[in-house]
Amino acid sequence: MDFNEFIRSLDRNIPPEVSPMLEALWYDGKGNWERAHDIVQDQGGPVASGIHAYLHRKEGDLGNAGYWYNRAGRQKPQVDLDTEWEQLVKELL
């Protein structure tokens, strides 16, 4: 699956068969922050922490986002949320 296919899959009602991390980003792309967060909070490691950070940044909880960026070994990006989402998806594809 490439990025354009992933974007087209957002028109569907169910996610494509992808990793849990991509599934979380798919749900966020569909506007379902809660489902995305539920998926990512059950995962471990730096990738999950980076997505968790992004979700809390999107939520507006910058303190919590900072904690998760630190756990991911990342700095808070200097890009808008849409660009960060796209970068995360592309990293995982």
Biopython code that builds the backbone (N, CA, C, O; Angstrom):
import numpy as np
from Bio.PDB.StructureBuilder import StructureBuilder

atoms = [
    (1, "MET", "N", (0.856, -1.175, 0.000)),
    (1, "MET", "CA", (0.000, 0.000, 0.000)),
    (1, "MET", "C", (0.899, 1.234, 0.000)),
    (1, "MET", "O", (1.874, 1.298, 0.749)),
    (2, "ASP", "N", (0.572, 2.201, -0.831)),
    (2, "ASP", "CA", (1.305, 3.457, -0.815)),
    (2, "ASP", "C", (0.430, 4.547, -0.178)),
    (2, "ASP", "O", (-0.714, 4.297, 0.202)),
    (3, "PHE", "N", (0.978, 5.733, -0.070)),
    (3, "PHE", "CA", (0.285, 6.816, 0.619)),
    (3, "PHE", "C", (-1.048, 7.149, -0.046)),
    (3, "PHE", "O", (-2.047, 7.362, 0.641)),
    (4, "ASN", "N", (-1.070, 7.197, -1.370)),
    (4, "ASN", "CA", (-2.315, 7.543, -2.069)),
    (4, "ASN", "C", (-3.399, 6.490, -1.846)),
    (4, "ASN", "O", (-4.574, 6.827, -1.702)),
    (5, "GLU", "N", (-3.009, 5.231, -1.818)),
    (5, "GLU", "CA", (-3.976, 4.172, -1.521)),
    (5, "GLU", "C", (-4.500, 4.302, -0.092)),
    (5, "GLU", "O", (-5.686, 4.096, 0.167)),
    (6, "PHE", "N", (-3.609, 4.642, 0.820)),
    (6, "PHE", "CA", (-4.018, 4.832, 2.213)),
    (6, "PHE", "C", (-5.039, 5.965, 2.307)),
    (6, "PHE", "O", (-6.049, 5.839, 3.000)),
    (7, "ILE", "N", (-4.779, 7.055, 1.622)),
    (7, "ILE", "CA", (-5.714, 8.192, 1.623)),
    (7, "ILE", "C", (-7.054, 7.771, 1.038)),
    (7, "ILE", "O", (-8.102, 8.107, 1.590)),
    (8, "ARG", "N", (-7.036, 7.044, -0.062)),
    (8, "ARG", "CA", (-8.298, 6.583, -0.667)),
    (8, "ARG", "C", (-9.065, 5.650, 0.269)),
    (8, "ARG", "O", (-10.296, 5.620, 0.248)),
    (9, "SER", "N", (-8.342, 4.894, 1.087)),
    (9, "SER", "CA", (-9.009, 3.968, 2.005)),
    (9, "SER", "C", (-9.832, 4.703, 3.066)),
    (9, "SER", "O", (-10.703, 4.104, 3.698)),
    (10, "LEU", "N", (-9.564, 5.979, 3.263)),
    (10, "LEU", "CA", (-10.331, 6.762, 4.241)),
    (10, "LEU", "C", (-11.789, 6.932, 3.824)),
    (10, "LEU", "O", (-12.628, 7.313, 4.640)),
    (11, "ASP", "N", (-12.092, 6.653, 2.561)),
    (11, "ASP", "CA", (-13.483, 6.718, 2.082)),
    (11, "ASP", "C", (-14.285, 5.486, 2.489)),
    (11, "ASP", "O", (-15.510, 5.469, 2.365)),
    (12, "ARG", "N", (-13.596, 4.457, 2.972)),
    (12, "ARG", "CA", (-14.270, 3.215, 3.371)),
    (12, "ARG", "C", (-14.741, 3.293, 4.821)),
    (12, "ARG", "O", (-14.377, 4.201, 5.567)),
    (13, "ASN", "N", (-15.556, 2.317, 5.193)),
    (13, "ASN", "CA", (-16.066, 2.256, 6.564)),
    (13, "ASN", "C", (-15.199, 1.434, 7.496)),
    (13, "ASN", "O", (-15.308, 1.550, 8.716)),
    (14, "ILE", "N", (-14.333, 0.600, 6.924)),
    (14, "ILE", "CA", (-13.436, -0.204, 7.744)),
    (14, "ILE", "C", (-12.007, 0.034, 7.280)),
    (14, "ILE", "O", (-11.768, 0.306, 6.103)),
    (15, "PRO", "N", (-11.047, -0.069, 8.215)),
    (15, "PRO", "CA", (-9.658, 0.199, 7.833)),
    (15, "PRO", "C", (-9.095, -0.912, 6.965)),
    (15, "PRO", "O", (-9.585, -2.040, 6.995)),
    (16, "PRO", "N", (-8.076, -0.596, 6.198)),
    (16, "PRO", "CA", (-7.394, -1.638, 5.436)),
    (16, "PRO", "C", (-6.620, -2.534, 6.403)),
    (16, "PRO", "O", (-6.460, -2.202, 7.577)),
    (17, "GLU", "N", (-6.155, -3.646, 5.908)),
    (17, "GLU", "CA", (-5.339, -4.543, 6.733)),
    (17, "GLU", "C", (-3.930, -3.974, 6.820)),
    (17, "GLU", "O", (-3.100, -4.160, 5.931)),
    (18, "VAL", "N", (-3.693, -3.278, 7.922)),
    (18, "VAL", "CA", (-2.415, -2.615, 8.167)),
    (18, "VAL", "C", (-2.021, -2.860, 9.620)),
    (18, "VAL", "O", (-2.772, -3.469, 10.382)),
    (19, "SER", "N", (-0.861, -2.389, 9.990)),
    (19, "SER", "CA", (-0.391, -2.527, 11.360)),
    (19, "SER", "C", (-1.299, -1.732, 12.312)),
    (19, "SER", "O", (-2.007, -0.825, 11.876)),
    (20, "PRO", "N", (-1.279, -2.067, 13.591)),
    (20, "PRO", "CA", (-2.077, -1.285, 14.544)),
    (20, "PRO", "C", (-1.735, 0.206, 14.534)),
    (20, "PRO", "O", (-2.612, 1.048, 14.727)),
    (21, "MET", "N", (-0.465, 0.529, 14.309)),
    (21, "MET", "CA", (-0.073, 1.938, 14.301)),
    (21, "MET", "C", (-0.711, 2.674, 13.118)),
    (21, "MET", "O", (-1.210, 3.788, 13.272)),
    (22, "LEU", "N", (-0.693, 2.052, 11.950)),
    (22, "LEU", "CA", (-1.348, 2.657, 10.788)),
    (22, "LEU", "C", (-2.856, 2.681, 10.968)),
    (22, "LEU", "O", (-3.523, 3.620, 10.531)),
    (23, "GLU", "N", (-3.391, 1.662, 11.604)),
    (23, "GLU", "CA", (-4.826, 1.654, 11.870)),
    (23, "GLU", "C", (-5.216, 2.829, 12.768)),
    (23, "GLU", "O", (-6.244, 3.469, 12.549)),
    (24, "ALA", "N", (-4.393, 3.106, 13.776)),
    (24, "ALA", "CA", (-4.665, 4.252, 14.644)),
    (24, "ALA", "C", (-4.671, 5.547, 13.830)),
    (24, "ALA", "O", (-5.553, 6.388, 14.006)),
    (25, "LEU", "N", (-3.694, 5.707, 12.946)),
    (25, "LEU", "CA", (-3.645, 6.911, 12.109)),
    (25, "LEU", "C", (-4.811, 6.946, 11.132)),
    (25, "LEU", "O", (-5.308, 8.024, 10.805)),
    (26, "TRP", "N", (-5.257, 5.785, 10.661)),
    (26, "TRP", "CA", (-6.419, 5.724, 9.776)),
    (26, "TRP", "C", (-7.649, 6.252, 10.514)),
    (26, "TRP", "O", (-8.387, 7.083, 9.985)),
    (27, "TYR", "N", (-7.865, 5.766, 11.736)),
    (27, "TYR", "CA", (-9.020, 6.250, 12.502)),
    (27, "TYR", "C", (-8.912, 7.744, 12.778)),
    (27, "TYR", "O", (-9.913, 8.459, 12.719)),
    (28, "ASP", "N", (-7.722, 8.216, 13.076)),
    (28, "ASP", "CA", (-7.562, 9.659, 13.271)),
    (28, "ASP", "C", (-7.870, 10.405, 11.980)),
    (28, "ASP", "O", (-8.505, 11.459, 12.008)),
    (29, "GLY", "N", (-7.429, 9.867, 10.857)),
    (29, "GLY", "CA", (-7.722, 10.485, 9.568)),
    (29, "GLY", "C", (-9.212, 10.520, 9.261)),
    (29, "GLY", "O", (-9.678, 11.374, 8.507)),
    (30, "LYS", "N", (-9.959, 9.587, 9.851)),
    (30, "LYS", "CA", (-11.415, 9.551, 9.696)),
    (30, "LYS", "C", (-12.112, 10.466, 10.707)),
    (30, "LYS", "O", (-13.336, 10.595, 10.685)),
    (31, "GLY", "N", (-11.335, 11.100, 11.594)),
    (31, "GLY", "CA", (-11.922, 11.985, 12.594)),
    (31, "GLY", "C", (-12.298, 11.287, 13.884)),
    (31, "GLY", "O", (-13.004, 11.860, 14.713)),
    (32, "ASN", "N", (-11.836, 10.051, 14.069)),
    (32, "ASN", "CA", (-12.158, 9.292, 15.274)),
    (32, "ASN", "C", (-10.930, 9.256, 16.185)),
    (32, "ASN", "O", (-10.235, 8.244, 16.274)),
    (33, "TRP", "N", (-10.680, 10.386, 16.861)),
    (33, "TRP", "CA", (-9.527, 10.523, 17.746)),
    (33, "TRP", "C", (-9.570, 9.485, 18.860)),
    (33, "TRP", "O", (-8.544, 8.891, 19.192)),
    (34, "GLU", "N", (-10.735, 9.264, 19.434)),
    (34, "GLU", "CA", (-10.871, 8.332, 20.558)),
    (34, "GLU", "C", (-10.429, 6.916, 20.175)),
    (34, "GLU", "O", (-9.678, 6.278, 20.913)),
    (35, "ARG", "N", (-10.894, 6.429, 19.025)),
    (35, "ARG", "CA", (-10.517, 5.081, 18.588)),
    (35, "ARG", "C", (-9.017, 5.021, 18.323)),
    (35, "ARG", "O", (-8.358, 4.047, 18.686)),
    (36, "ALA", "N", (-8.478, 6.060, 17.692)),
    (36, "ALA", "CA", (-7.040, 6.113, 17.431)),
    (36, "ALA", "C", (-6.263, 6.035, 18.742)),
    (36, "ALA", "O", (-5.287, 5.292, 18.851)),
    (37, "HIS", "N", (-6.694, 6.792, 19.716)),
    (37, "HIS", "CA", (-6.014, 6.813, 21.012)),
    (37, "HIS", "C", (-6.134, 5.463, 21.709)),
    (37, "HIS", "O", (-5.167, 4.978, 22.295)),
    (38, "ASP", "N", (-7.312, 4.857, 21.648)),
    (38, "ASP", "CA", (-7.505, 3.534, 22.263)),
    (38, "ASP", "C", (-6.519, 2.520, 21.691)),
    (38, "ASP", "O", (-5.958, 1.714, 22.433)),
    (39, "ILE", "N", (-6.307, 2.556, 20.388)),
    (39, "ILE", "CA", (-5.384, 1.610, 19.747)),
    (39, "ILE", "C", (-3.959, 1.873, 20.185)),
    (39, "ILE", "O", (-3.248, 0.951, 20.584)),
    (40, "VAL", "N", (-3.540, 3.117, 20.115)),
    (40, "VAL", "CA", (-2.132, 3.432, 20.343)),
    (40, "VAL", "C", (-1.740, 3.301, 21.812)),
    (40, "VAL", "O", (-0.589, 2.984, 22.114)),
    (41, "GLN", "N", (-2.660, 3.537, 22.714)),
    (41, "GLN", "CA", (-2.278, 3.455, 24.125)),
    (41, "GLN", "C", (-2.030, 2.021, 24.567)),
    (41, "GLN", "O", (-1.420, 1.798, 25.612)),
    (42, "ASP", "N", (-2.490, 1.051, 23.795)),
    (42, "ASP", "CA", (-2.246, -0.349, 24.115)),
    (42, "ASP", "C", (-0.965, -0.882, 23.481)),
    (42, "ASP", "O", (-0.647, -2.061, 23.632)),
    (43, "GLN", "N", (-0.230, -0.031, 22.778)),
    (43, "GLN", "CA", (1.001, -0.430, 22.094)),
    (43, "GLN", "C", (2.204, 0.140, 22.835)),
    (43, "GLN", "O", (2.086, 1.130, 23.557)),
    (44, "GLY", "N", (3.339, -0.479, 22.658)),
    (44, "GLY", "CA", (4.566, 0.014, 23.266)),
    (44, "GLY", "C", (5.583, 0.392, 22.213)),
    (44, "GLY", "O", (5.394, 0.129, 21.026)),
    (45, "GLY", "N", (6.648, 1.002, 22.650)),
    (45, "GLY", "CA", (7.754, 1.342, 21.779)),
    (45, "GLY", "C", (7.726, 2.764, 21.274)),
    (45, "GLY", "O", (6.741, 3.480, 21.457)),
    (46, "PRO", "N", (8.808, 3.172, 20.639)),
    (46, "PRO", "CA", (8.943, 4.561, 20.203)),
    (46, "PRO", "C", (7.966, 4.985, 19.106)),
    (46, "PRO", "O", (7.556, 6.145, 19.062)),
    (47, "VAL", "N", (7.591, 4.068, 18.230)),
    (47, "VAL", "CA", (6.644, 4.435, 17.165)),
    (47, "VAL", "C", (5.287, 4.752, 17.782)),
    (47, "VAL", "O", (4.674, 5.771, 17.464)),
    (48, "ALA", "N", (4.827, 3.881, 18.656)),
    (48, "ALA", "CA", (3.549, 4.116, 19.335)),
    (48, "ALA", "C", (3.604, 5.400, 20.153)),
    (48, "ALA", "O", (2.644, 6.171, 20.174)),
    (49, "SER", "N", (4.720, 5.625, 20.820)),
    (49, "SER", "CA", (4.857, 6.847, 21.620)),
    (49, "SER", "C", (4.796, 8.093, 20.735)),
    (49, "SER", "O", (4.222, 9.109, 21.127)),
    (50, "GLY", "N", (5.385, 8.011, 19.547)),
    (50, "GLY", "CA", (5.335, 9.155, 18.625)),
    (50, "GLY", "C", (3.921, 9.449, 18.157)),
    (50, "GLY", "O", (3.530, 10.612, 18.056)),
    (51, "ILE", "N", (3.155, 8.411, 17.871)),
    (51, "ILE", "CA", (1.767, 8.613, 17.464)),
    (51, "ILE", "C", (0.940, 9.100, 18.648)),
    (51, "ILE", "O", (0.069, 9.957, 18.495)),
    (52, "HIS", "N", (1.212, 8.555, 19.818)),
    (52, "HIS", "CA", (0.532, 8.995, 21.028)),
    (52, "HIS", "C", (0.789, 10.492, 21.254)),
    (52, "HIS", "O", (-0.122, 11.245, 21.599)),
    (53, "ALA", "N", (2.040, 10.904, 21.054)),
    (53, "ALA", "CA", (2.395, 12.322, 21.192)),
    (53, "ALA", "C", (1.605, 13.188, 20.210)),
    (53, "ALA", "O", (1.028, 14.208, 20.587)),
    (54, "TYR", "N", (1.590, 12.763, 18.950)),
    (54, "TYR", "CA", (0.844, 13.489, 17.923)),
    (54, "TYR", "C", (-0.624, 13.643, 18.335)),
    (54, "TYR", "O", (-1.198, 14.726, 18.226)),
    (55, "LEU", "N", (-1.223, 12.543, 18.809)),
    (55, "LEU", "CA", (-2.647, 12.596, 19.182)),
    (55, "LEU", "C", (-2.896, 13.573, 20.326)),
    (55, "LEU", "O", (-3.887, 14.303, 20.315)),
    (56, "HIS", "N", (-2.008, 13.588, 21.306)),
    (56, "HIS", "CA", (-2.207, 14.533, 22.409)),
    (56, "HIS", "C", (-1.920, 15.974, 21.975)),
    (56, "HIS", "O", (-2.536, 16.913, 22.479)),
    (57, "ARG", "N", (-0.992, 16.140, 21.047)),
    (57, "ARG", "CA", (-0.774, 17.483, 20.478)),
    (57, "ARG", "C", (-2.040, 17.941, 19.764)),
    (57, "ARG", "O", (-2.461, 19.088, 19.911)),
    (58, "LYS", "N", (-2.640, 17.049, 18.998)),
    (58, "LYS", "CA", (-3.870, 17.382, 18.284)),
    (58, "LYS", "C", (-4.991, 17.721, 19.261)),
    (58, "LYS", "O", (-5.784, 18.632, 19.025)),
    (59, "GLU", "N", (-5.043, 16.979, 20.351)),
    (59, "GLU", "CA", (-6.056, 17.202, 21.382)),
    (59, "GLU", "C", (-5.858, 18.556, 22.069)),
    (59, "GLU", "O", (-6.802, 19.107, 22.634)),
    (60, "GLY", "N", (-4.647, 19.086, 22.022)),
    (60, "GLY", "CA", (-4.345, 20.349, 22.685)),
    (60, "GLY", "C", (-3.706, 20.172, 24.046)),
    (60, "GLY", "O", (-3.473, 21.151, 24.755)),
    (61, "ASP", "N", (-3.417, 18.927, 24.425)),
    (61, "ASP", "CA", (-2.774, 18.623, 25.699)),
    (61, "ASP", "C", (-1.264, 18.588, 25.473)),
    (61, "ASP", "O", (-0.665, 17.519, 25.358)),
    (62, "LEU", "N", (-0.662, 19.769, 25.413)),
    (62, "LEU", "CA", (0.745, 19.869, 25.029)),
    (62, "LEU", "C", (1.690, 19.291, 26.070)),
    (62, "LEU", "O", (2.756, 18.785, 25.719)),
    (63, "GLY", "N", (1.317, 19.357, 27.348)),
    (63, "GLY", "CA", (2.147, 18.755, 28.381)),
    (63, "GLY", "C", (2.239, 17.247, 28.203)),
    (63, "GLY", "O", (3.327, 16.674, 28.256)),
    (64, "ASN", "N", (1.112, 16.616, 27.994)),
    (64, "ASN", "CA", (1.074, 15.178, 27.773)),
    (64, "ASN", "C", (1.768, 14.832, 26.452)),
    (64, "ASN", "O", (2.483, 13.833, 26.368)),
    (65, "ALA", "N", (1.562, 15.644, 25.437)),
    (65, "ALA", "CA", (2.238, 15.419, 24.159)),
    (65, "ALA", "C", (3.754, 15.451, 24.352)),
    (65, "ALA", "O", (4.471, 14.607, 23.815)),
    (66, "GLY", "N", (4.236, 16.428, 25.121)),
    (66, "GLY", "CA", (5.671, 16.534, 25.378)),
    (66, "GLY", "C", (6.229, 15.289, 26.049)),
    (66, "GLY", "O", (7.318, 14.824, 25.715)),
    (67, "TYR", "N", (5.476, 14.760, 26.991)),
    (67, "TYR", "CA", (5.879, 13.525, 27.657)),
    (67, "TYR", "C", (6.046, 12.396, 26.635)),
    (67, "TYR", "O", (7.035, 11.664, 26.665)),
    (68, "TRP", "N", (5.077, 12.262, 25.739)),
    (68, "TRP", "CA", (5.128, 11.173, 24.760)),
    (68, "TRP", "C", (6.183, 11.409, 23.688)),
    (68, "TRP", "O", (6.805, 10.453, 23.223)),
    (69, "TYR", "N", (6.403, 12.670, 23.281)),
    (69, "TYR", "CA", (7.503, 12.934, 22.335)),
    (69, "TYR", "C", (8.827, 12.511, 22.975)),
    (69, "TYR", "O", (9.686, 11.926, 22.315)),
    (70, "ASN", "N", (8.980, 12.814, 24.265)),
    (70, "ASN", "CA", (10.193, 12.430, 24.974)),
    (70, "ASN", "C", (10.347, 10.909, 24.991)),
    (70, "ASN", "O", (11.436, 10.394, 24.738)),
    (71, "ARG", "N", (9.273, 10.195, 25.286)),
    (71, "ARG", "CA", (9.308, 8.725, 25.299)),
    (71, "ARG", "C", (9.637, 8.174, 23.910)),
    (71, "ARG", "O", (10.259, 7.119, 23.790)),
    (72, "ALA", "N", (9.221, 8.883, 22.872)),
    (72, "ALA", "CA", (9.487, 8.449, 21.497)),
    (72, "ALA", "C", (10.896, 8.805, 21.038)),
    (72, "ALA", "O", (11.352, 8.341, 19.993)),
    (73, "GLY", "N", (11.589, 9.641, 21.836)),
    (73, "GLY", "CA", (12.912, 10.099, 21.418)),
    (73, "GLY", "C", (12.840, 11.100, 20.285)),
    (73, "GLY", "O", (13.744, 11.182, 19.454)),
    (74, "ARG", "N", (11.755, 11.863, 20.259)),
    (74, "ARG", "CA", (11.524, 12.855, 19.196)),
    (74, "ARG", "C", (11.315, 14.239, 19.798)),
    (74, "ARG", "O", (10.924, 14.385, 20.956)),
    (75, "GLN", "N", (11.581, 15.224, 18.998)),
    (75, "GLN", "CA", (11.235, 16.595, 19.330)),
    (75, "GLN", "C", (9.856, 16.892, 18.774)),
    (75, "GLN", "O", (9.455, 16.308, 17.768)),
    (76, "LYS", "N", (9.124, 17.793, 19.417)),
    (76, "LYS", "CA", (7.840, 18.224, 18.859)),
    (76, "LYS", "C", (8.123, 18.830, 17.483)),
    (76, "LYS", "O", (8.950, 19.735, 17.368)),
    (77, "PRO", "N", (7.451, 18.344, 16.447)),
    (77, "PRO", "CA", (7.711, 18.859, 15.099)),
    (77, "PRO", "C", (7.326, 20.334, 14.963)),
    (77, "PRO", "O", (6.432, 20.836, 15.645)),
    (78, "GLN", "N", (8.014, 20.981, 14.084)),
    (78, "GLN", "CA", (7.726, 22.384, 13.796)),
    (78, "GLN", "C", (6.839, 22.511, 12.562)),
    (78, "GLN", "O", (6.918, 23.485, 11.814)),
    (79, "VAL", "N", (5.998, 21.508, 12.370)),
    (79, "VAL", "CA", (5.072, 21.498, 11.236)),
    (79, "VAL", "C", (3.648, 21.436, 11.777)),
    (79, "VAL", "O", (3.437, 21.134, 12.952)),
    (80, "ASP", "N", (2.674, 21.723, 10.918)),
    (80, "ASP", "CA", (1.274, 21.655, 11.360)),
    (80, "ASP", "C", (0.859, 20.197, 11.548)),
    (80, "ASP", "O", (1.565, 19.276, 11.136)),
    (81, "LEU", "N", (-0.280, 20.010, 12.168)),
    (81, "LEU", "CA", (-0.753, 18.665, 12.492)),
    (81, "LEU", "C", (-0.998, 17.806, 11.256)),
    (81, "LEU", "O", (-0.701, 16.611, 11.266)),
    (82, "ASP", "N", (-1.531, 18.397, 10.202)),
    (82, "ASP", "CA", (-1.776, 17.625, 8.974)),
    (82, "ASP", "C", (-0.469, 17.088, 8.398)),
    (82, "ASP", "O", (-0.407, 15.948, 7.936)),
    (83, "THR", "N", (0.564, 17.909, 8.428)),
    (83, "THR", "CA", (1.864, 17.493, 7.908)),
    (83, "THR", "C", (2.467, 16.419, 8.795)),
    (83, "THR", "O", (3.053, 15.457, 8.298)),
    (84, "GLU", "N", (2.328, 16.575, 10.105)),
    (84, "GLU", "CA", (2.844, 15.552, 11.008)),
    (84, "GLU", "C", (2.133, 14.215, 10.759)),
    (84, "GLU", "O", (2.780, 13.169, 10.705)),
    (85, "TRP", "N", (0.800, 14.250, 10.608)),
    (85, "TRP", "CA", (0.041, 13.027, 10.330)),
    (85, "TRP", "C", (0.566, 12.361, 9.056)),
    (85, "TRP", "O", (0.810, 11.155, 9.030)),
    (86, "GLU", "N", (0.735, 13.156, 8.011)),
    (86, "GLU", "CA", (1.225, 12.627, 6.733)),
    (86, "GLU", "C", (2.614, 12.022, 6.900)),
    (86, "GLU", "O", (2.883, 10.947, 6.365)),
    (87, "GLN", "N", (3.489, 12.686, 7.623)),
    (87, "GLN", "CA", (4.838, 12.164, 7.839)),
    (87, "GLN", "C", (4.797, 10.838, 8.595)),
    (87, "GLN", "O", (5.522, 9.904, 8.252)),
    (88, "LEU", "N", (3.958, 10.755, 9.614)),
    (88, "LEU", "CA", (3.843, 9.504, 10.379)),
    (88, "LEU", "C", (3.326, 8.367, 9.492)),
    (88, "LEU", "O", (3.859, 7.258, 9.532)),
    (89, "VAL", "N", (2.306, 8.637, 8.705)),
    (89, "VAL", "CA", (1.774, 7.607, 7.809)),
    (89, "VAL", "C", (2.866, 7.143, 6.854)),
    (89, "VAL", "O", (3.075, 5.941, 6.691)),
    (90, "LYS", "N", (3.555, 8.071, 6.231)),
    (90, "LYS", "CA", (4.586, 7.712, 5.259)),
    (90, "LYS", "C", (5.731, 6.926, 5.896)),
    (90, "LYS", "O", (6.283, 6.021, 5.271)),
    (91, "GLU", "N", (6.091, 7.264, 7.131)),
    (91, "GLU", "CA", (7.122, 6.509, 7.839)),
    (91, "GLU", "C", (6.729, 5.049, 7.997)),
    (91, "GLU", "O", (7.564, 4.151, 7.884)),
    (92, "LEU", "N", (5.440, 4.820, 8.262)),
    (92, "LEU", "CA", (4.959, 3.466, 8.543)),
    (92, "LEU", "C", (4.623, 2.657, 7.295)),
    (92, "LEU", "O", (4.576, 1.428, 7.340)),
    (93, "LEU", "N", (4.393, 3.340, 6.196)),
    (93, "LEU", "CA", (4.122, 2.622, 4.950)),
    (93, "LEU", "C", (5.444, 2.135, 4.387)),
    (93, "LEU", "O", (5.469, 1.499, 3.333)),
]
sb = StructureBuilder()
sb.init_structure("model")
sb.init_model(0)
sb.init_chain("A")
sb.init_seg("    ")
for serial, (resi, resn, name, xyz) in enumerate(atoms, 1):
    if name == "N":
        sb.init_residue(resn, " ", resi, " ")
    sb.init_atom(name, np.array(xyz, "f"), 0.0, 1.0, " ", f" {name:<3s}", serial, name[0])
structure = sb.get_structure()
